[in-house]
Amino acid sequence: MSAAAILGQDLSALAFCWRLARRDGVTIGLTSHDRDLTVGGVRYRAAPGLVPSAIRQGTELEPESMDVRGALSSDAITVRDLEAGRWDGAAVTLALTEWTDPGALWLVLAQGTLGAVEREGAAFTAELAGAAAVLNAPVAPETTPDCRATLGDRDCRVDLAKWRRVAVASGADDAVVGITGGMGAEEYYAFGTLRWLGGANVGIVQAIVAGDADGVTLADAPPFAVTPGTRVLLTQGCDRRLESCVGRFANAVNFRGEPWLPGNDLLTRYPGA
């Protein structure tokens, strides 16, 4: 039966389904029905508190195309994970189905990504950026003397396999993480990243601001305690200068910057200055 035919019935048994996929691959499903539903191999857990009134959608083409309130209340979405930022940037799909025959009707109502999740008392709220958010992006990038690309992305095109290594953390003192066996003098981890491969912080990626022979200093302390022996993935960074692009990575052809373009100070110059 088609979606139009199902919705055109005098009596329908409709339920909302939310599918949330985190950036580390963890995916959960929630439904407004009072029993669990399985659609497409995904189990949507019963969350009767999830009702249409928990969603507020605007009519203008804004990055904040939808606000999600009250939907983030499930045993699978813990306070610890929310505060650690694990759900920031998660892909969200909101669909309508008929609970008497889950999946026979699957009407997608909204899709997008979660912005930063904020805590409001005992509840949480997040902004859902839909497809219209891309219209707010700049038409052309601004000129900069430094590279605008991120090391290893599709603009940079550097193969990160050579610039990564798996290491073992010996512990953490605030934002300083010690590395068992030390760090190689030739390795540059400032502006790089550390991804936790085990322990309570597994899946979380943190920015590195400095590195030395004993370990690395993160931009923020790990959200949870670090157990000695935890494996981490270290990715070296780039300071975005042309000299580094040429000397370290031999990648000047993909440099995304204008190091020799005159700046605004050229307009203030005058003869004899």
Disulfide bonds with the S-S distance in Angstrom:
none
